[in-house]
Amino acid sequence: MPSAWKADRIRSATTTIFAEMSALALATQSINLGQGFPDTDGPAFMLEEACAAIAGGMNQYPPGRGILPLRQAIAAHSRRTYGLGYDPESEILVTTGATEALAASILAFVDPGDEVIALEPFYDSYAASIELAGGQRVGVGLFGPDFRLDHAELAAAFTPRTKALLINSPHNPTGVVLDRSDLAAIAELAVQHDVLVICDEVYEHLTFDDAEHLPLATLPGMRERTVRISSAGKTFSATGWKIGWALATPELINEITAVKQFLSYVSGAPFQPAVARALNEGDEWVEKARLDLQDRRDQLAAGFRSIGLEPILPRGSYFMTTDVRPLGYTDGVEFCRQLPTRCGIVAIPHQVFYDRTEAGRPYVRWAFCKQEQVLAEAIRRLDALRKPA
């Protein structure tokens, strides 16, 4: 293809390290701790509901904003969990996963030249969506070794061109859960500069130890300027269903809907009643899954310590970070490309999530949303890292 055919605005939408690592996993029969998907299914009653919907003929276009029972379930979940009320008729939009909700929100509100402040390292779709909108990404670092938000750097990032803040907590890839002081600082700056905030909350229920996910929209002055985004994929182990949602004021939802209708039009009809039932009846299942995931986190962390790596213990999400320098590596990409042939494991280098790649160079992300026996085998294989390459 002639290079002149390619649009400059999609320079981030190229073959990713995820595709490269997944191909390596297949070629080497490696355990894939790179991509973030569970290897177990969600609750049986949710899966049965989807089968019943398909058998019952729910296979044509659903309403553009999603079926009302699902929007009602999303509203009930928000009120029950956080005390945040939303009108199912006008303040909730069902999307094709959280990725579409994020893209539609950015395309709806960001014009060419607008600046979008995002926490760096950032999930890769953020870069692509901001570029597709013609916006400029401004990173505020959650950098190692402590991965803490620098409030002074955040305040300095605002300019007259700042249009929006993109906040991800619990955070991918670091596992950071922003605390109340972080959220208060973000809210104060958002109100002061009168900007929109788009909150990616897909890991809202995957928090560990004493960590608490507090939606930014609960803080004073934030409900009317915040788009909250989440999905069923992470909470209910159904990443392939691609059922997400956005919650915001009617005015904001109208704008996001106007974009969404020309992206996917509508989203997964037979999965919607199943997700509605899961949201209404699945709190006990979610809590058990969270505790099981915390056990898997601790299992993998202990395995890392046994080979001389000190893990950075995540307080949320299902990703863990390690610094690979104790193993004699200075570059996470080099490490991850050698890992499949050295010991049959795939992971993801942090660098791919950064604009300032040096900040992420020694770090590697590992997914621990796998069965106990899979992680046990991964830890056994990782023992090869103690031998010279």
N, C-alpha and C positions, 0 to 999 in steps of 0.2 A: 504494500500500500504506500503510495507517495506520502511523504511527511506533510505535504501541503494540505492533504485532505483532513488531517486530524485537528480538532478544535483545541486551542490552547487551554480552554477552561476545564478540560478533563485530564489535565496532566497527572492528577492523583488517582484517576480511575484506570489504572493499569494493572497488569498481573501482579498480585500481591505476594508477600512472603508466606502468607497462609496457603496459597495454592502451591507454592514451591515446596513447603514443608509437608503438606498433605501428599504430594506426589512422591516425595522422599519416603514418607511413612509406608506407602503402598509398595514402593520398589524394594524396600529393605525389610518389610514385614515388621515395622517398628510399632511400639505402643505410642499412640498419638496423644501426648499431653500438650499439644499446641493449640488446636482449635477448641473453643469453649462450648462444647455440647456434652450433656450427660449421656452415659451409656445405659441408662435405665429409663423406663417410661413413667409418666405421671400416674395419678390415681386411676384405678380400674373403672370407677363409676364415670369419670370424665371420658375415658376412651369409649366406653359402652354408649354414652350419650351421643358421641360423634357417629358411631356406627348406626345407631337408631335413626339419626337425622338423615344420613345417606339413604338408608333403606326406606325411610318415610318420604323420600322425594324432595328433600331440602337441598337441591343441587343447582338451582338457578340463581340469578342475581338477588342478593339480599338488599334491603334498603341502603342507600348510599352512606348514611351515617352509622350503619350497623343496626342489627335487630334491637328492638326496644328492650327485651329481657336482658340482653347483655349490657346495654347502657345502664339499665337499672341496677344490675349487679355490680358494675364498676362504681356507680354512685354510692351504693350501699357499703361496698368495701372501703371506699375512701372515708365515709362518715364513721364507720365502725372502727377503723384502724387509726385514723388521724384526727377525727372530729372535723374534717373538711367536707362541706356539703357542695354538691354540684347538681344542676338540673339535668336529668337524663335526656330531656328533649332538646336542649339548646347549648349545653356546656360539655358534651362528651362526643368524641368522634372515634369510631373503630377504624383501625388502619391495618395495612398488611405488614405487621410487625412494628417494633419500635423504630427500626431503620427508616421506614417510610414516614412515620410520624415526624421524625427528626428532619428528614429531607423536605417534607412538605412545609414544616414550620419555618425552616431557613429560607426556602424559596418564596414563601409567602411574605416575609418581612425584611429580607436583606436585599438591598439594591446594589448594583455595581459601585464599588468604592467604599461601601459601608464596612466598618470594622466589627468583627465578632471576637470577643474575648473568650478563650476556652482554656480549661485546665490542661496543661501539658505535663506528661504525655497524654495524647488523646486517642480515643477509638478512631479507627481509620476512616469510617464513613463521614466523620465530621469534616475532615479536610476536603473530601470530594464534594460534599453538599455545599460547603461555603464557596468553593471554587465554581461550582455550577451556577451559583447565584451571582457570581462576580464579586463576592465579598473578599475582604482581607482578614486572614486569621491572625490573631494576636495571642500568643501563648503566655500563660502565667504558670510558673513551674511548680510542680509537685515532685521535686528532685530528690534523689537519694543522697545520703543513706537513710535519712529519716522520713522523706516523703511527706513533708508538712507544707501547708499553704502559707506562703509569705504574704502577709496582709499589706505590707508596704509595696511590694511588687504589684499586687493586685490594684491598689489605689493608683499607682503610677501608670497603669496600662490604659486608663481611660483618656480619651481625646474627644474633641468635638465630633469626630466621625464614628464614635462608638455607637452601634445600633442595638447590639444584643450581647448578652452573656450566655454562654453555654456551659452548664454546670452538670457534672456527672458524679453522683454519690449514691451508694457505694461505687467506688471508682475502678474502672478498668483502664490500665492493667495493674495498678499499684495495690488495690485492695483497701485503700484509704476510705474511711467514713468521716465525712466532714462533721466536726463537732459544733456545739451551739455558738462558740465564739467565732468560728469560721463563717457560719451561716449568718450571724448577726453582722459581721463585716461586709459580707456580700450584699445583704439586704440594704444596709445603710448606703452603700455606694450605688446600688441600682436605683434607689429612690432619689438620691442626690443628683444623679446624672440622668434620671428619667429614661431608663432603658428597659427593654424587654428582657426577661430571663427565660431561657428554655432549659428545663431540668430533665435530664435523662435519669430515671429512677428504676431501671429494669431490674436491678439487684436489690430492690427495696426490702425483700424478706430474707435475703441471704446475708445476715449479719451475725457476728460471733462474739462470745464472751460478754462484755458489758456494753458493746457498741449499740447505738440506737440510731435508726434512720428517722430523721425529722425532716419532712418536706419543707422546702424553703417557703412555700405558699402559706405556711402557718404563721410566718412572722409578720409583724405590722407593716402594712403598706405593700405586701407582696401578692396577695390573692389576685388582684386585678391586673398585675403585670407579669404573671408567671404562667407558662405553658408546662404542665406536668405530663411526662411521657413514661409509660411502662408497657409491659406485655405479659402474656401468659407463658411465653417460651422459657424464661429462666425460672419463674416461680413454680410452674407445674411441669417442668421437664418435657416440654413439647416445642422445641425450637423450630422444628420443621413445619409447624402449623402456621406460623407467621400471623398471629393475631395480637395486635397491639392496640394502644389507645392514647389519645391526647385529652387532657382536661384543662379547660380555661374558660374565660368569660365568653358569652355568646359572640361578641364582636371578633375576638381572636379565633374562635372555632370556625366562624363563617369564612374567614380568610384562609385558614388551613384547609378547610373542606374544598374551597374553590380550586386549590392546587391538587389535592388528593384525587379529585375526580378525573384528572388528566394524567395521573400516574398509574394507579391500578384500578381506578373506577370504584370497585367494591372489593371486599375481602372475605375469603373463605367461608361460604355460607354454612356448611354443616359443622364447622368447628365452633361457630359462635354460640349455639345453645350449650355445647359442651363446656366452653370456657365460662359461660354464665353460671352453670351449675357448680363448677369448680370454685368460682369466687364465692358463691353463696354457701357452699357446704364443705369447703376444703381447708378450713383453718387448722384443724387437727393434723391433716396430712402435711401441710406446709411446715408446721412446727417440727414434726418428726423428721421431715426431709432436711430441715435446717440443722438439727442436732446431728443427724447422720453425716451431713456435709462437714460440720465442724470436726467430727471424728476423723474424716478422711483428710482434712487439712492437717490435723495433728499427726496422723500417720505418715503423710508425705514429709512433713517438717522433721520428724524423727529420723526418717530415712536420709534426708539431706545432711543432718548433723552427723550421721554415722559415717559419711564419706568426706567430712571436713568442710561442708558448706553450712553457713549459718543463714537460715531462711529469714526473710523479712515477713513476719507473721501478719497476714491480712486480717483486717477487722470486718471485711465484707467482700462480696463477690465470690467467685470460685477460682481465683487466680492467686498464685504465690510467686514472689520474686526472689531470686537469688543473685548475688554478686559472684561471678565466676572467676574472679582473680585468684582466690585461694587455690584453684586448680591449675594455675599457670597460664590462664587466658586473659587477654586484655580486651578482646573484642567479642561481643555476644553473637554477632552474625557468624564469625568464623567458628565459634563454639557450636552453634546450632547446626551448621552445615556438616560438621564432623560427627555430631552426636549420633545420628542414625547408624552410621557404619561402625562407630566405636562401641556402642552398647545397645542399639536397637530402641532408641527413644527419640521422640520428636518434641521440641519445645519452640518457643518464639522469642527472638531477640527483642529487647525493649526499644532498640534504636528506631524501629519502623513506626513507633508511635510518637516520635519527637520531630520538631523542626530543628532544635538544637541537639543534634545527634550525639555530640560528645557527652552530654549529660546522661544519656542512656546507654553508652557504649558497653560498660561492663555488666549490664543487668540482663537477666533472662526471665521470661514469664512461663509458668507452668500451670496447666489446668488440673485441678484435683477433683473434678466432678465425675469421678470414675468409681467403679465397684472396688470393694476392699481387696479382692484377689488381683485385680488389674494393677492397683497401686503397689501391692506386695511384690508382684513380678517386676514392675518398673523399678522399685527400689533394689531388688536383687540385681537387675541389669546395670543399674547406676554404679554398682560397686566397681565396674570396670574403669570408672573415671579415676580411681585411686592408683591405677597402673599408668606408666608413661605412655603418651600417645604414640 
